[in-house]
Amino acid sequence: MTSNTPQYTWAGRFSEPVSDLVKRYTASVGFDQRMWRQDIRGSLAHARMLAKQSIISGDDLAHIERGMEIITREIESGQFDWSLDLEDVHLNIEKRLTALVGDAGKRLHTGRSRNDQVATDIRLYLRDAIDDILLLLKAFRSALVDLAEQEAATPMPGFTHLQVAQPVTFGHHMLAYFEMFGRDGERFADARKRTNRLPLGAAALAGTTYPIDRAFVAAQLGFDDVCENSLDAVSDRDFAIEFTAACAVLMMHISRLSEELVMWMSPRIGFIQIADRFCTGSSIMPQKKNPDVAELARGKTGRVYGQLVSLLTLMKAQPLAYNKDNQEDKEPLFDAVDTVTDTLRIFADMATGISVHPAAMKAALSQGFATATDLADYLTRKGLPFRDAHEAVGLAVKAAEQKGVDLPQLSLAELKSFSSLVENDVFSVLTVEGSLASRNHIGGTAPAQVKAAVARARQRL
């Protein structure tokens, strides 16, 4: 061994030091140090198992625990010296531990490899991240429910193809997103099950000759089970891909909501305003109030999509078992975690800063013949086959369009000209309020049903 390579745990095999360029290219400590808590938790569980199995002594365990307490305080206080020469979070902590407690620190790595160590740290980190995301999702969904309850009876146009389709309420619209984000939560919770399996004990790829107790370590760390195959345990990152896919779907839903918020806030539509703290102005146009948070969330959605593609591409051609490629799994994963957590945190707050303009929504409902389907249903209930009713209403819409009026503004005589079944009671079904009230079933947009859905939503939360 040359005198200038002792810092590397594997230096005995090599006759010359790693170049500075290679150090920078291969080091991960700049980004994986965020897993230091998980690394220490995993190492302590491993050390306790080694002592339980009499692989190391009780004194060694006590020294390791004492050293890890010191390291924890150093990192928390910002006094820990992270070294690029030591490549990653694992070797940095191990080197400091050895400096603090001597040979006991050198014995900690008995029966494990960095391959199963890093796989364990990532799973611990991701499990913690999922738990945080689920809490943030709950807070965001709760804010959506509050908004839905507040606007349960506020009519607005429902759209298909961005054309006015039928009346709904703003509360009903918000509850649609509540459902979407609920399924997102289910995806994260489901991904957590497959993440929560212990790789430690797989060692480099083939297991270890020491009499380890993997079940003990799993219990110590709160894992549901152990990874059954040592090759699989150290080499696959499908759990990280699954998590990032859940992030991508969540951000897709965020982006859809963002698109609507941006459109609704436009003065040409004017359905809502967003609180000033979530908007910015223009450097040249003093009148501008831009919905920057919603716009940027649309952009960040593409960022998370990119992280998912990065991870899929990273894994697609790797032979078993571990390869250095897998060092590249962390930055996309960390970025997806950061983007989703920051987005959920700010959107939960922004939902409380949305104010609705009912007059603008009501005006929009008069522009697209929103109750045309109600007229067709009315004729069908009178005995006209639906396809014939559809045709009759289409003719009525054409006539109203030519006159520049909405359907309720046509006279009774004009409406009867399209079907003799039309009577005086027709006007009650052509109102927005009548249209809303008539959809009085679970999942419908009747204000009474929206309020009932809000109550169910609160129970689910």
C-alpha positions as CSV (number, residue, x, y, z in Angstrom):
1,M,0.0,0.0,0.0
2,T,1.4,3.4,-0.9
3,S,1.5,6.0,1.9
4,N,-1.0,8.3,0.3
5,T,-3.9,5.8,-0.1
6,P,-4.6,4.6,3.5
7,Q,-7.9,6.5,3.6
8,Y,-9.6,3.9,1.4
9,T,-11.0,0.8,2.9
10,W,-10.1,-1.1,-0.2
11,A,-6.7,0.5,-0.8
12,G,-4.7,-2.7,-0.1
13,R,-5.4,-4.0,-3.6
14,F,-4.1,-0.9,-5.4
15,S,-0.6,0.4,-6.1
16,E,-1.4,4.1,-6.9
17,P,-3.9,6.6,-5.5
18,V,-7.1,7.6,-7.2
19,S,-6.8,10.8,-9.2
20,D,-8.5,13.9,-8.0
21,L,-10.8,13.9,-11.0
22,V,-11.8,10.3,-10.4
23,K,-12.5,11.2,-6.7
24,R,-14.9,14.0,-7.8
25,Y,-16.5,11.8,-10.5
26,T,-17.2,8.8,-8.3
27,A,-17.9,10.5,-4.9
28,S,-21.5,10.6,-3.7
29,V,-21.0,12.2,-0.3
30,G,-22.1,15.6,-1.7
31,F,-25.6,14.3,-2.0
32,D,-26.0,11.0,0.0
33,Q,-25.0,12.7,3.3
34,R,-28.7,13.5,3.7
35,M,-29.1,9.8,4.6
36,W,-26.8,10.0,7.7
37,R,-29.6,9.4,10.1
38,Q,-30.7,6.3,8.3
39,D,-27.1,5.1,8.0
40,I,-26.6,5.5,11.8
41,R,-29.9,3.7,12.6
42,G,-29.0,0.8,10.3
43,S,-25.4,0.6,11.7
44,L,-26.7,0.5,15.3
45,A,-29.2,-2.2,14.5
46,H,-26.4,-4.2,12.8
47,A,-24.1,-3.7,15.7
48,R,-26.7,-4.9,18.2
49,M,-27.3,-8.0,16.1
50,L,-23.6,-8.7,16.0
51,A,-23.4,-8.4,19.8
52,K,-26.5,-10.6,20.3
53,Q,-24.9,-13.2,18.0
54,S,-21.6,-13.0,19.9
55,I,-19.9,-11.9,16.7
56,I,-18.6,-8.7,18.5
57,S,-18.4,-8.2,22.2
58,G,-20.7,-6.2,24.4
59,D,-17.9,-3.8,25.0
60,D,-17.5,-3.2,21.3
61,L,-21.3,-2.5,21.0
62,A,-21.1,0.0,23.9
63,H,-18.2,1.8,22.2
64,I,-20.0,1.9,18.9
65,E,-23.2,3.3,20.5
66,R,-21.2,5.9,22.3
67,G,-19.3,6.9,19.1
68,M,-22.6,7.1,17.1
69,E,-24.0,9.4,19.8
70,I,-21.0,11.7,19.3
71,I,-21.3,11.6,15.5
72,T,-25.0,12.4,15.7
73,R,-24.3,15.5,17.8
74,E,-21.5,16.6,15.5
75,I,-23.6,16.3,12.3
76,E,-26.6,18.0,13.9
77,S,-24.5,20.9,15.1
78,G,-22.7,21.2,11.7
79,Q,-19.3,20.3,13.2
80,F,-18.9,17.0,11.2
81,D,-16.1,17.1,8.6
82,W,-17.4,15.5,5.4
83,S,-14.5,14.3,3.3
84,L,-14.6,13.8,-0.5
85,D,-11.8,11.4,-0.1
86,L,-14.1,9.0,1.8
87,E,-16.5,8.9,-1.1
88,D,-19.9,8.5,0.6
89,V,-21.9,9.0,3.8
90,H,-21.1,5.4,4.9
91,L,-17.3,5.6,4.9
92,N,-17.4,9.1,6.3
93,I,-19.3,7.9,9.4
94,E,-17.3,4.7,9.7
95,K,-14.0,6.6,9.5
96,R,-15.1,9.0,12.2
97,L,-16.4,6.2,14.4
98,T,-13.1,4.4,14.2
99,A,-11.3,7.6,15.1
100,L,-13.5,7.9,18.2
101,V,-13.6,4.3,19.4
102,G,-10.7,2.5,17.8
103,D,-11.0,-1.2,16.8
104,A,-14.6,-1.4,17.8
105,G,-15.4,0.9,14.9
106,K,-13.4,-1.3,12.6
107,R,-15.5,-4.3,13.7
108,L,-18.8,-2.7,12.8
109,H,-18.6,-3.7,9.2
110,T,-18.3,-7.4,10.0
111,G,-20.9,-9.4,8.0
112,R,-22.1,-6.6,5.8
113,S,-21.1,-4.7,2.6
114,R,-21.7,-1.2,1.4
115,N,-23.9,-2.9,-1.1
116,D,-26.5,-4.1,1.4
117,Q,-25.8,-1.1,3.6
118,V,-26.7,1.5,1.0
119,A,-29.7,-0.5,-0.1
120,T,-30.9,-0.5,3.5
121,D,-30.3,3.2,4.0
122,I,-32.2,4.1,0.8
123,R,-35.2,2.0,1.9
124,L,-35.1,3.6,5.4
125,Y,-34.9,7.1,3.8
126,L,-37.7,6.4,1.3
127,R,-39.9,4.9,4.0
128,D,-39.5,8.1,6.1
129,A,-40.1,10.2,3.0
130,I,-43.3,8.3,2.2
131,D,-44.6,8.8,5.7
132,D,-43.9,12.6,5.4
133,I,-45.7,12.7,2.0
134,L,-48.7,10.9,3.4
135,L,-49.0,13.5,6.1
136,L,-48.6,16.3,3.6
137,L,-51.2,14.8,1.3
138,K,-53.6,14.5,4.3
139,A,-53.2,18.2,5.0
140,F,-53.6,19.2,1.4
141,R,-56.8,17.1,1.0
142,S,-58.1,18.5,4.2
143,A,-57.7,22.0,2.8
144,L,-59.5,21.0,-0.4
145,V,-62.4,19.6,1.7
146,D,-62.6,22.9,3.6
147,L,-62.8,24.8,0.3
148,A,-65.4,22.3,-1.0
149,E,-67.6,22.7,2.0
150,Q,-67.4,26.5,1.8
151,E,-68.4,26.5,-1.9
152,A,-70.7,23.4,-1.8
153,A,-73.6,25.3,-3.4
154,T,-71.7,27.7,-5.6
155,P,-72.6,27.0,-9.3
156,M,-70.0,26.9,-12.0
157,P,-69.8,25.5,-15.5
158,G,-68.6,22.0,-15.8
159,F,-66.5,21.6,-18.9
160,T,-65.8,18.9,-21.5
161,H,-63.4,19.7,-24.3
162,L,-63.1,23.1,-22.5
163,Q,-66.6,23.8,-23.7
164,V,-69.4,24.6,-21.2
165,A,-71.1,21.2,-20.6
166,Q,-73.4,21.1,-17.5
167,P,-73.7,23.0,-14.2
168,V,-71.7,21.7,-11.3
169,T,-70.7,23.4,-8.1
170,F,-67.2,24.6,-7.2
171,G,-67.3,22.4,-4.1
172,H,-68.0,19.3,-6.3
173,H,-65.1,20.3,-8.5
174,M,-62.7,20.5,-5.6
175,L,-63.9,17.1,-4.3
176,A,-62.8,15.6,-7.7
177,Y,-59.3,16.5,-6.8
178,F,-59.8,15.2,-3.3
179,E,-60.5,11.8,-4.8
180,M,-57.5,12.0,-7.2
181,F,-55.1,12.9,-4.4
182,G,-56.7,10.1,-2.3
183,R,-55.7,7.5,-4.9
184,D,-52.2,9.1,-4.9
185,G,-52.0,8.4,-1.2
186,E,-53.0,4.8,-1.7
187,R,-50.2,4.4,-4.3
188,F,-47.6,5.8,-1.9
189,A,-48.9,3.5,0.9
190,D,-48.8,0.5,-1.4
191,A,-45.3,1.4,-2.5
192,R,-44.3,1.6,1.1
193,K,-45.1,-2.1,1.6
194,R,-42.6,-3.2,-1.0
195,T,-40.0,-0.6,0.2
196,N,-40.3,-1.9,3.8
197,R,-38.2,-5.0,3.4
198,L,-34.7,-5.4,4.8
199,P,-31.7,-5.9,2.4
200,L,-29.1,-6.0,5.2
201,G,-27.6,-9.4,5.5
202,A,-27.2,-9.9,1.7
203,A,-23.6,-8.5,2.1
204,A,-21.9,-7.9,-1.2
205,L,-24.2,-10.2,-3.2
206,A,-24.1,-13.8,-1.8
207,G,-24.8,-13.4,1.9
208,T,-22.3,-13.8,4.7
209,T,-20.5,-16.6,6.5
210,Y,-21.3,-15.1,9.9
211,P,-24.3,-16.4,12.0
212,I,-26.3,-13.3,11.6
213,D,-30.0,-12.8,12.6
214,R,-31.7,-10.8,9.9
215,A,-35.1,-11.0,11.5
216,F,-33.7,-9.3,14.6
217,V,-32.3,-6.5,12.5
218,A,-35.6,-6.2,10.6
219,A,-37.5,-5.9,13.9
220,Q,-35.0,-3.3,15.2
221,L,-35.5,-1.1,12.1
222,G,-39.3,-1.6,11.8
223,F,-39.1,-3.6,8.5
224,D,-42.0,-5.9,7.7
225,D,-39.9,-8.6,6.3
226,V,-36.4,-9.4,4.8
227,C,-35.5,-9.5,1.1
228,E,-35.5,-13.2,0.4
229,N,-32.7,-13.3,-2.2
230,S,-29.3,-11.7,-1.6
231,L,-28.7,-10.9,-5.3
232,D,-32.0,-9.2,-5.6
233,A,-31.6,-7.4,-2.3
234,V,-28.5,-5.4,-3.4
235,S,-29.1,-5.0,-7.1
236,D,-32.7,-3.8,-7.7
237,R,-34.2,-0.4,-7.3
238,D,-37.7,-1.1,-8.4
239,F,-39.1,0.1,-5.1
240,A,-37.5,3.5,-5.9
241,I,-38.9,3.5,-9.4
242,E,-42.3,2.6,-8.0
243,F,-42.1,5.5,-5.6
244,T,-41.0,7.9,-8.3
245,A,-43.9,6.7,-10.5
246,A,-46.3,7.5,-7.7
247,C,-44.6,10.9,-7.5
248,A,-45.1,11.4,-11.2
249,V,-48.8,10.6,-11.1
250,L,-49.3,12.9,-8.1
251,M,-47.5,15.7,-9.9
252,M,-49.8,15.1,-13.0
253,H,-52.8,15.7,-10.7
254,I,-51.1,18.8,-9.3
255,S,-50.4,20.0,-12.9
256,R,-54.1,19.6,-13.9
257,L,-55.2,21.6,-10.9
258,S,-52.6,24.2,-11.6
259,E,-53.7,24.5,-15.2
260,E,-57.3,25.2,-14.0
261,L,-56.1,27.7,-11.4
262,V,-54.1,29.6,-14.0
263,M,-57.1,29.7,-16.4
264,W,-59.6,30.6,-13.7
265,M,-57.5,33.5,-12.4
266,S,-57.2,35.0,-15.9
267,P,-59.3,38.2,-16.1
268,R,-60.9,36.8,-19.2
269,I,-62.5,34.1,-17.0
270,G,-62.2,35.5,-13.5
271,F,-63.6,32.6,-11.5
272,I,-61.1,32.9,-8.7
273,Q,-58.3,35.0,-7.1
274,I,-55.2,33.5,-5.4
275,A,-53.8,35.2,-2.4
276,D,-51.0,37.6,-3.1
277,R,-48.4,35.6,-1.2
278,F,-48.6,32.9,-3.9
279,C,-48.2,35.3,-6.8
280,T,-45.7,37.7,-8.2
281,G,-45.7,40.8,-10.4
282,S,-44.0,41.9,-13.6
283,S,-40.8,43.9,-13.9
284,I,-42.3,46.1,-16.6
285,M,-46.1,45.8,-16.4
286,P,-47.3,47.2,-13.0
287,Q,-50.8,45.8,-13.3
288,K,-49.7,42.2,-13.5
289,K,-50.5,39.6,-10.8
290,N,-49.1,36.2,-12.0
291,P,-50.0,32.8,-10.5
292,D,-46.4,31.8,-10.4
293,V,-46.8,28.9,-7.9
294,A,-49.3,27.1,-10.1
295,E,-47.3,27.8,-13.2
296,L,-44.1,26.5,-11.7
297,A,-45.8,23.4,-10.4
298,R,-46.7,22.5,-14.0
299,G,-43.0,22.9,-14.9
300,K,-41.9,20.8,-11.9
301,T,-44.2,18.1,-13.0
302,G,-41.9,17.5,-16.1
303,R,-39.0,17.5,-13.7
304,V,-40.4,14.6,-11.8
305,Y,-41.3,12.8,-15.0
306,G,-37.7,13.1,-15.9
307,Q,-36.5,11.6,-12.7
308,L,-38.7,8.6,-13.3
309,V,-37.3,8.1,-16.8
310,S,-33.8,8.5,-15.4
311,L,-34.3,5.7,-12.9
312,L,-35.9,3.4,-15.4
313,T,-33.0,4.0,-17.8
314,L,-30.5,3.5,-15.1
315,M,-31.8,0.0,-14.3
316,K,-32.7,-1.2,-17.8
317,A,-29.4,-2.9,-18.8
318,Q,-27.8,-3.8,-15.5
319,P,-26.7,-7.4,-15.0
320,L,-26.9,-8.9,-11.5
321,A,-25.8,-8.0,-9.0
322,Y,-24.7,-4.5,-7.7
323,N,-23.1,-2.1,-10.2
324,K,-21.7,1.4,-9.7
325,D,-24.4,2.7,-11.9
326,N,-26.7,2.5,-8.9
327,Q,-24.9,5.4,-7.3
328,E,-26.9,7.4,-9.8
329,D,-30.2,6.3,-8.2
330,K,-30.0,8.8,-5.4
331,E,-30.1,12.3,-7.0
332,P,-33.3,11.6,-9.1
333,L,-34.9,10.0,-6.0
334,F,-33.9,12.8,-3.7
335,D,-35.1,15.4,-6.2
336,A,-38.5,13.7,-6.6
337,V,-38.9,13.6,-2.8
338,D,-37.9,17.3,-2.5
339,T,-40.2,18.4,-5.3
340,V,-43.2,16.5,-4.1
341,T,-42.9,17.5,-0.5
342,D,-42.3,21.2,-1.3
343,T,-45.2,21.2,-3.7
344,L,-47.6,19.6,-1.3
345,R,-46.6,21.9,1.5
346,I,-47.2,25.0,-0.5
347,F,-50.4,23.8,-2.2
348,A,-52.0,23.0,1.1
349,D,-51.4,26.6,2.1
350,M,-52.4,28.0,-1.2
351,A,-55.8,26.2,-1.1
352,T,-56.6,28.3,1.9
353,G,-55.8,31.4,-0.2
354,I,-58.3,30.8,-3.0
355,S,-61.3,33.1,-3.1
356,V,-64.2,32.4,-5.5
357,H,-66.1,34.8,-7.7
358,P,-69.6,33.4,-7.9
359,A,-70.9,36.1,-10.2
360,A,-68.3,35.3,-12.9
361,M,-69.2,31.6,-12.7
362,K,-72.9,32.3,-13.0
363,A,-72.3,34.5,-16.0
364,A,-70.3,31.8,-17.7
365,L,-73.2,29.4,-17.1
366,S,-75.4,31.5,-19.3
367,Q,-73.0,31.3,-22.3
368,G,-72.9,27.7,-23.2
369,F,-76.5,26.3,-23.0
370,A,-75.5,24.4,-19.8
371,T,-79.0,23.1,-19.1
372,A,-79.5,21.6,-22.6
373,T,-79.1,18.0,-21.2
374,D,-81.7,18.8,-18.6
375,L,-84.2,19.7,-21.3
376,A,-83.5,16.5,-23.1
377,D,-84.0,14.5,-19.9
378,Y,-87.3,16.5,-19.3
379,L,-88.6,15.4,-22.7
380,T,-87.5,11.8,-22.2
381,R,-89.4,11.7,-18.9
382,K,-92.4,12.9,-20.8
383,G,-92.2,9.9,-23.0
384,L,-90.0,11.0,-26.0
385,P,-87.2,8.5,-26.8
386,F,-83.9,10.0,-25.8
387,R,-82.4,10.2,-29.3
388,D,-85.5,12.1,-30.5
389,A,-85.2,14.4,-27.4
390,H,-81.6,14.9,-28.2
391,E,-82.4,16.0,-31.7
392,A,-85.2,18.3,-30.6
393,V,-83.0,20.1,-28.0
394,G,-80.3,20.4,-30.6
395,L,-82.7,22.3,-32.8
396,A,-83.7,24.5,-29.8
397,V,-80.1,25.3,-29.1
398,K,-79.5,26.3,-32.7
399,A,-82.5,28.6,-32.6
400,A,-81.4,30.1,-29.3
401,E,-77.9,30.6,-30.6
402,Q,-79.3,32.4,-33.7
403,K,-81.3,34.7,-31.4
404,G,-78.3,35.3,-29.1
405,V,-80.1,34.0,-26.0
406,D,-79.9,31.1,-23.6
407,L,-82.5,28.3,-23.6
408,P,-84.5,29.6,-20.6
409,Q,-85.0,32.9,-22.5
410,L,-86.9,31.2,-25.3
411,S,-90.7,31.6,-24.9
412,L,-93.0,28.7,-24.1
413,A,-94.3,28.8,-27.6
414,E,-90.8,28.7,-29.1
415,L,-89.9,25.7,-27.0
416,K,-93.2,23.9,-27.8
417,S,-92.3,24.3,-31.5
418,F,-89.6,21.7,-31.0
419,S,-91.8,19.3,-29.1
420,S,-95.4,19.3,-28.2
421,L,-94.5,17.6,-24.9
422,V,-93.2,20.9,-23.5
423,E,-95.4,22.5,-20.9
424,N,-95.1,25.3,-18.3
425,D,-93.1,23.2,-15.9
426,V,-90.2,23.2,-18.4
427,F,-88.7,26.4,-17.0
428,S,-88.0,24.8,-13.6
429,V,-85.6,22.3,-15.2
430,L,-83.9,25.0,-17.3
431,T,-82.5,26.9,-14.3
432,V,-79.0,26.2,-13.0
433,E,-80.4,25.6,-9.5
434,G,-82.9,23.1,-10.8
435,S,-80.2,21.3,-12.8
436,L,-77.9,21.0,-9.8
437,A,-80.7,19.9,-7.5
438,S,-81.8,17.2,-9.9
439,R,-78.5,15.3,-9.6
440,N,-79.2,14.2,-6.1
441,H,-77.4,10.9,-5.8
442,I,-74.0,9.7,-4.5
443,G,-71.4,11.3,-6.7
444,G,-73.8,13.8,-8.1
445,T,-73.3,17.6,-7.9
446,A,-76.5,18.5,-6.0
447,P,-75.4,20.8,-3.1
448,A,-76.9,18.3,-0.6
449,Q,-74.8,15.6,-2.1
450,V,-71.7,17.7,-2.1
451,K,-72.2,18.4,1.6
452,A,-72.7,14.7,2.3
453,A,-69.5,14.0,0.3
454,V,-67.7,16.5,2.4
455,A,-68.8,14.7,5.6
456,R,-67.7,11.4,4.2
457,A,-64.4,12.9,3.2
458,R,-63.8,14.2,6.7
459,Q,-64.4,10.7,8.0
460,R,-61.9,9.3,5.5
461,L,-59.3,11.8,6.6
